[in-house]
Amino acid sequence: MRVYISGMGVVSSLGNSVDDIWSALLRGDTGVKAVPEWGKYNGLRCLVAAPAHKYDESFIARKARRTMSPMSEMATIATLQAMNQAGFPSDNLWGKLDEHRTLISMGSTTGSPETLEENFRRMFERGGPEGQQATTFFKIMNHSVPSNVASALAYQGPLLSPSSACSTSAQAMILGWELIRSGLYDLVIAGGADELHHTSNSTFDVVQAASIGFNDRPEETPRPFDRKRDGLVCSEGAAIVVLESEAHLEKRGGKPLAEFVSGAYHCDGTHMSQPQTPAMVKVMTQSLKRANLASEQIEYVNAHATGTVMGDVEEARSIDAMFGRKVPVSSLKGHFGHSLAACGAIEVISSVKMLEAQKLIGTRNFVERDPEMPAIFLPQGVVEKKFSTFLSNNFAFGGINSSLIVSKVGAR
Amino acid sequence: MQRSEVVMEVNKVIHEGFEVPFEKLNPSANLFADLELDSLDAIDLMVALEERTGHKVNIEVFKNARTLDDVYRMVGDLVTQ
């Protein structure tokens, strides 16, 4: 059974619609900005980030909005965009769907970090729950994003909330693909969201994975695969795709945007934060195997490459081992920053746009290859490329590696 | 604090915190049926009133409030204690 992507929606540092981010990628824009106000946090050295473009959440009913932090607001907007594109209008999102055969599969790295900080600040100041708001918990629970999206959009069907940090939305999509293929669901609304906060940035700063040397030149970082890279830059956003079985799409006369061919997720089971080439090779191999494809059939690799010193080398080595040095590879973290739970779906959406346009977006800020890395093919700028299949990687803290494959409709 | 000040402060809290238009804020308005508040809102309203007045609300008294006038009287009693 084939599974298609029939709708896509995004809120991000490069824009708040699929068309906007595609235009920004073609221009080579970056969403990264200086955040000097983070200088007040003791020990925080990375003072750059990629905030989402301003968005309007006022259309969300107050009783749904009151339990939302920004990640849920962004996810609601992205879900509506994706559903609308798939052919489900906002005033009748669910009427044409069997609620028992529709699934929301979406997550975030944690509950709202902003609300967590405020919650515990109050609790420590007051020595207990005195003065806590009733709506706080619903912003910080682990399934805050999908629950709030469901509440805002009056969705009453099955819901799952996979959470695996930077692999979250990739895992949510792959899980959707698995469950549609299993015959359990016709349509899965899949993706992820995260909001920008100094504590998320601190997590990476503490483990020496955040970019600290470009506070005065934010547009020059992160630098995936580049010799001068010094770490990742946190971003935020939401990205949602509608996955749908071929039979369901045909029956309702929907239009496929791309085929979601395959995916796999593995835990490397050896280290919480150190990326491992063999584990990356393993998950890419499994994704190919599940697609019944040979490595030669992958014509573009959208790398996770966040701009960290260790991670990029390990991924370059794994791509070299899998695909050699002729297949073009790029990372979009230099454009978007690292949107954590949203990045997998943002990168799939961006790569589907590349597929449609037959153009590759090279790695922003990549100038000179790190001599520690194999010489994989890293195109720069916007490159014309006839291709029909890409593979996209995401690797997360906790050792959760994911890899998925998408093809042009009718290519297989 | 005069009753008119209490009314103004409570109305401001409900308007700003719960997006209820000022024109709906009359003393006989039922908190739930007319102002469309619910159990979560009631807790957050209590917290907001405590923050605005600097006084601890008696939750048993607050639980019995049904109309906006009940809230005005409760807050009035609170700030004159």
Interface residues (C-beta under 8 A of the other chain):
Chain A: R62 K63 R66 T67 G131 Q132 Q133 A134 T135
Chain B: F18 E19 D38 S39 L40 D41 A42 I43 D44 V47 E50 E51
